[in-house]
């Protein structure tokens, strides 16, 4: 039997969904980053998403940590107010600090001209929510340049 392109994509999407639902965020991050954006649903205003789903918006892949309620489903995942619902995946471990970005111990982020290294990140599933700028969160960020 010859499979159509849509059937192949549907199968890949099912496999990707299984990976996400059966492994922790930490283990999933690198696998998700390697998959093409076209495998992920586009964020759409008014559409409902489920916890542990992965979607894309404006070229960024997002992990749904907590499904937005009906009053929130028109707010894009890139908005700071949605950080408790969506976590962006990033493929660079040495870049500018981003509000709410998932980080792991050892990640380097730049803020106001200084370099900071993430430390004391203890949540093995979701990492650190990263809602406070590094200069104000000494317990989680060590200054490595001044």
C-alpha positions as CSV (number, residue, x, y, z in Angstrom):
1,X,0.0,0.0,0.0
2,X,1.3,3.4,-0.9
3,X,0.9,6.0,1.8
4,X,0.0,9.6,0.9
5,X,2.1,12.5,2.2
6,X,-0.7,13.4,4.6
7,X,-0.7,9.9,6.0
8,X,3.1,10.1,6.5
9,X,2.8,13.4,8.3
10,X,-0.1,12.1,10.5
11,X,2.0,9.2,11.5
12,X,5.0,11.4,12.3
13,X,2.7,13.7,14.3
14,X,1.4,10.7,16.3
15,X,4.9,9.6,17.1
16,X,5.9,13.1,18.1
17,X,2.8,13.3,20.4
18,X,3.7,10.0,22.0
19,X,7.3,11.2,22.7
20,X,5.9,14.4,24.3
21,X,3.3,12.6,26.5
22,X,5.6,9.8,27.6
23,X,8.8,11.7,28.5
24,X,9.7,14.7,30.7
25,X,10.1,18.1,29.2
26,X,13.8,18.0,29.8
27,X,14.2,14.8,27.8
28,X,11.7,16.0,25.1
29,X,13.3,19.4,24.4
30,X,16.1,18.1,22.2
31,X,13.9,15.7,20.3
32,X,11.3,18.5,19.6
33,X,13.9,20.9,18.5
34,X,15.1,18.5,15.8
35,X,11.6,18.1,14.3
36,X,10.5,20.4,11.5
37,X,8.1,23.2,12.4
38,X,5.6,21.9,9.8
39,X,4.8,18.9,12.1
40,X,3.4,21.2,14.8
41,X,-0.1,22.8,14.9
42,X,-0.1,26.5,14.4
43,X,-1.4,28.6,17.3
44,X,-4.8,30.0,16.3
45,X,-6.8,32.6,18.2
46,X,-9.8,31.0,19.8
47,X,-8.6,27.5,19.4
48,X,-8.2,25.2,22.5
49,X,-5.0,23.4,23.2
50,X,-4.3,20.6,25.7
51,X,-1.7,20.2,28.3
52,X,1.6,18.5,26.9
53,X,0.8,19.6,23.4
54,X,3.4,21.2,21.3
55,X,2.5,24.0,18.9
56,X,4.2,26.7,16.9
57,X,3.7,30.5,16.7
58,X,5.8,33.0,14.7
59,X,8.6,30.5,14.2
60,X,8.9,29.4,17.8
61,X,7.8,26.0,19.2
62,X,5.9,26.1,22.5
63,X,5.1,23.4,25.0
64,X,1.7,23.6,26.6
65,X,2.3,23.4,30.3
66,X,-1.3,24.2,31.3
67,X,-4.1,24.5,28.8
68,X,-5.4,28.0,28.6
69,X,-9.0,28.5,29.6
70,X,-11.6,29.9,27.2
71,X,-11.0,33.4,28.3
72,X,-7.3,33.1,27.5
73,X,-7.4,31.2,24.2
74,X,-7.2,34.4,22.1
75,X,-3.9,35.5,23.7
76,X,-0.8,34.3,21.8
77,X,1.8,32.1,23.6
78,X,4.4,34.8,23.1
79,X,2.6,37.2,25.4
80,X,4.3,37.4,28.9
81,X,0.9,36.9,30.6
82,X,0.8,33.4,29.1
83,X,4.1,32.1,30.5
84,X,2.3,29.9,33.0
85,X,0.5,28.2,30.1
86,X,3.2,28.0,27.3
87,X,6.9,27.4,27.5
88,X,9.0,28.3,24.5
89,X,11.6,25.8,23.2
90,X,14.9,27.3,22.3
91,X,17.9,25.8,20.5
92,X,20.6,28.2,21.7
93,X,22.0,27.9,25.1
94,X,24.0,31.2,24.9
95,X,21.8,34.2,24.2
96,X,19.9,37.2,25.5
97,X,17.6,36.5,28.6
98,X,14.0,36.0,27.7
99,X,11.1,36.4,30.1
100,X,9.6,33.0,30.9
101,X,12.0,30.9,28.8
102,X,12.8,27.4,29.9
103,X,16.4,27.2,31.2
104,X,18.6,24.4,32.6
105,X,21.6,24.6,34.9
106,X,24.6,25.9,32.9
107,X,22.6,27.9,30.4
108,X,24.2,31.3,29.7
109,X,22.0,34.4,29.2
110,X,22.9,38.0,28.7
111,X,21.0,40.8,30.5
112,X,22.0,44.5,30.5
113,X,25.4,43.8,29.2
114,X,26.3,41.1,31.7
115,X,26.5,37.3,31.3
116,X,24.7,35.1,33.7
117,X,24.8,31.3,34.2
118,X,21.7,29.5,35.4
119,X,22.3,27.6,38.6
120,X,20.2,25.7,41.3
121,X,17.6,24.7,38.8
122,X,15.9,21.8,40.6
123,X,12.7,21.0,38.7
124,X,13.6,18.0,36.5
125,X,10.5,18.3,34.4
126,X,9.9,22.0,33.7
127,X,13.2,23.6,34.7
128,X,13.0,27.1,35.9
129,X,10.1,29.4,34.9
130,X,12.5,32.4,34.6
131,X,10.2,35.2,35.4
132,X,12.7,37.4,37.3
133,X,15.6,39.1,35.6
134,X,19.0,37.6,36.4
135,X,20.2,40.7,38.2
136,X,17.4,40.2,40.8
137,X,17.5,36.4,41.1
138,X,20.9,35.6,42.5
139,X,19.8,32.2,43.8
140,X,19.2,31.1,40.2
141,X,21.7,33.2,38.2
142,X,25.4,33.6,38.8
143,X,27.1,36.7,37.2
144,X,30.0,35.5,35.1
145,X,31.0,38.9,33.6
146,X,30.6,42.4,34.7
